[in-house]
Amino acid sequence: MRRFAFRLEKLLEYRSFYERRAELVLAEKSGRCALLENRLAEIAQSRARAGRDMFAPGRDLADFRASELYIIRLDHERDKLLKELVLAQAEREKARLEYLDKHRDREVIDKLKERREKEYYHLAQLEEIKTLDDIGRRSLVETGR
């Protein structure tokens, strides 16, 4: 029996390639969001630590002012990162939708391939049964039964 050959195999490879590329773009965008979220968590920890240290015993007015300025800088950095995170999340959502579109396109061809392959082997099996039946009938006729 001949092996199944899918006529749209090149199209399937093409769509798989673009699906993989979209998946990598999505991974990159997700990684960027994760880095920004981690940086925001670090800033929150630094801010909390600076707030605690601001009123630690043995600190003078200059230390208090330095801590206050540091907290203000952290707040500005946090606001900037929040804006970047919103933009990065929008880009990630766009990349996710693009990936889903490419995945759906590939999956349609993949399902078609599976259906055609199943049909091909089913028909081949029917042909094989028919051939075996013909051989069996001929041997019965030849033996005189």
N, C-alpha and C positions, 0 to 999 in steps of 0.2 A: 504494500500500500504506500502510495506517495505521501509525503509530509504535507501538511497544510501550509499554503502560502497565502498570506494576506496581502491583497493588492494595495492597501492603504498603509502599509508598514512605514513607508517614508514619512507620510503625514503624521503617523503616530509618534515616530521618533522626533519629528519637528515640534510637535505639541508638547512632548515630554521635555524636550530641551528648554522650551520657553516657560514651561511650568517650573522647572528646576531653577531657572534664572529668576523668576518672580519669587520663588521661595527664598532664594538667597538675599534678594532685596528686602523681603519682609523680615528676614532674620537680622539683617543689618539695621533696619529701622527699629526693630524690637530691642536690639542691643543698645542702641543710642538712648532709647527711652529708659532702659534699665540703668544705664550709667547716670543719666540725669536724676533718676529717682534715688539712686545710691548717694549721689552728691548732695541732694536735698536732705537726706537722712543724716549725713555727716555734718551739714551745716546746722541742723536742728540740735544735734548732740553738742556741737561746739558752742552754740548759743546758750543752751542750758548750762553747760559747764561755766561759761563766762558769767552768766547771771549768778550762779552760786559763788564763784570766786570774787565777784564784785564786792560782796559784803563780808569777805573772810576777815578774820581778826588780823590786825597788824598791817592793814593796808591804809595808805593815806589818800588824800584828795586826788593826787596825780594818778595813782593807780585806779581810783574810782573812775576818773575821766577817761583814762586809756581803755578801761573795760567798756565804758559806755560807747565810746567811738568804735570799738571793735564790734560791739553788738549792732550798732547802726550799719557798719559795713557788711556784716553778715546778713542783716535784713535786706539790704540792697541786692546783695548777691543772690539771696533766696528769691526775691521778686524777679530778678533777671532769669534765673533758672526756671522758675515757674512758667514764665512766658515761653522760654525755649521748649519746655516740656509740653506745653499745649500745642505748639507747632509740630514738635516731633511726634506727638500722639496723632495729630491729624495726618501727617505723612505716613505713619504706620498704618492707620486705618485705610488710607488710599492704597497702600501697598498690599494690605490684606485683601481688599476687594479685587485688586488686580490678580493676586494669586488665586483667589477663589474662581475668578473668571477663567484663568488659564487651566486650573485644575478641572473645572467642569468641561472645558473644551477637550482636554485629553481623555477624560473619563468617558465621554460620549463615544469617541473612536475606540477606546479600549473595550467598552461593552459591545460595540458592533463586532469587533474582532472575536471576542469570546462567543458571541452568538453564531457568527459565521463558522468558527472553528468547530463548535458543537454540531452544527448542521452538517458540515463537511464530513466529520467522522461518523455521524449517524447514517448519512447516505452511503458512505464507504462500507459501513458494516452491513447495510441492506444489500449492497451489491455483492459483498462477499458471501452472504447467506444465499443469495440468488444463484451465484456461481456454484456453490457447494451443492445446492439442490439440483442444478442441472447435471453436475457430475454424478450425483447419486442416481438420478433418473437414467442417465446413459448407462451406468454400470448395471442397473436393474434390467434395462432393455437388452443389453449385450449378453447377460447371463441367462436371459430367457424367462424371466419371471413375470 
